[in-house]
Structures are given as structure tokens and as C-alpha cells.
Amino acid sequence: VLAPAGSGTAGAEAVTDPPGTAARSVSGDAATPKSQVPVWCEGLAWSALPVDYQRILTTLADRARLGQGPMTCQELAAVFGMDVVPARVEALRSKAKRLVARGWAVESAPGRFTPATGVAGPGGGS
């Protein structure tokens, strides 16, 4: 979503399992390399995330730090300078939901995202 147009994002979603276990592919299209979003655990730095996900978390964290509350995907699209059209918003929503599913963010209300409690800043640590 955050990559330039035409970079192609179709294919299988790769899922990263905890260390010591094998990664698995959600669909059978193994030919397309995909970004891997690890499950969050104590001490895991944001640098473990693909750049797109780091940008989303940084934006959510900045907003939370300023006391402005959770963000919608429409707001994220506007902050990133994207056209606020359904295709872009839904792609961001998919990434935000993936961050929620892996423990990096929370959806405090339907469609409103914020960083999860305990998730350290971009450098990791506390």
C-alpha cells in the first residue's frame, strides 16, 4: 500500500511463527515473496516489522503520544499522502488488522487503531 504504484502486492501472506518453528504460507502461491509480520513478544523491536508496518505503527504512536486518540484508516491514508479512496483505505485496513492480530496494535473501537500496550518504540526496549 505504501509502496509506489505498480510494485505488485498480490500473492500469499507469509505468517511468521515464534522462533524455533517453521514459517507457513496461508495460501498456495509461494512464488511471490511477502512481508512477514512477526507475532509481538516482550523486547521485540519495531525493526522486526516491514517498513510499511513500521510507518503505520509510528504514525499511531505519534498520535497516541500527543493524546489525540486512535486513528481510522482514512486518517492514515491522508497522513501518508494517499488518495483517500476505498482501495487504498482497505489495503491500510488490512495491514492495521494484521498488526492487531499479531499483537502490535489494538482496535479500540471498530475501525480505530492505536499501538498495543507494552509495544516499545521503534528502537525496542522499554
C-alpha positions, 0 to 999 in steps of 0.5 A: 500500500505504501509502496509506489504504484505498480510494485505488485502486492498480490500473492500469499501472506507469509505468517511468521511463527515464534522462533524455533518453528517453521514459517507457513504460507496461508495460501498456495502461491509461494512464488511471490515473496511477502512481508512477514509480520512477526507475532509481538513478544516482550523486547521485540523491536519495531525493526522486526516489522516491514517498513510499511508496518513500521510507518503505520505503527509510528504514525499511531504512536505519534498520535497516541503520544500527543493524546489525540486518540486512535486513528481510522484508516482514512486518517492514515491514508491522508497522513501518508499522502494517499488518495483517500479512496476505498482501495487504498483505505482497505489495503491500510485496513488490512495491514492495521488488522494484521498488526492487531492480530499479531499483537502490535496494535489494538482496535479500540473501537471498530475501525480505530487503531492505536499501538498495543500496550507494552509495544516499545518504540521503534528502537525496542526496549522499554 
